[in-house]
Amino acid sequence: MAPTAYVSRTEHFSAAHRLHSQHLSDEENRQLYGNCNHASGHGHNYVLETIFCGPIDPETGMVVNISDAKRWIKAAVLDVVDHRNLDVDIAFFKKRTSTIENLAVFIWARLLQHVPEELLFKIVVSETPKNKVEFSGDGLTAADIEECIL
């Protein structure tokens, strides 16, 4: 049995959004989300860390080819969210508040469409240096994944 290793790739993207739940009144949204509920929205320079896990291939010495990882992340995530307004440009966020948690679900589901599932271990999405979420697919449904297909 080959040793197992974890390999991560970090990418950056910029996107705008507005925290506003369709399930709450305007006043409840203002109280809950504060300045992040401003009608004009706001933006972040996000950091995405994608972590792969698997056996080290005895022939190549790799768990994942970084060139493949870069291509997968670009096609699945960066080409879709970079310099976009999440609420306006991405159908997934028409029904969900564009929180960092829901963004992580969206990114994971998008990555599943490009990355061999057995390699994808976890993602970490940072919205600011102080706010980040980790997600590894727990609770994700087939319907969630279907909503992320573009």
Summary of the structure (lengths in Angstrom):
residues: 150
radius of gyration: 16.7
end to end distance: 38.3
largest distance: 60.1
contacts: 414
relative contact order: 0.19
helix: 37%
strand: 29%
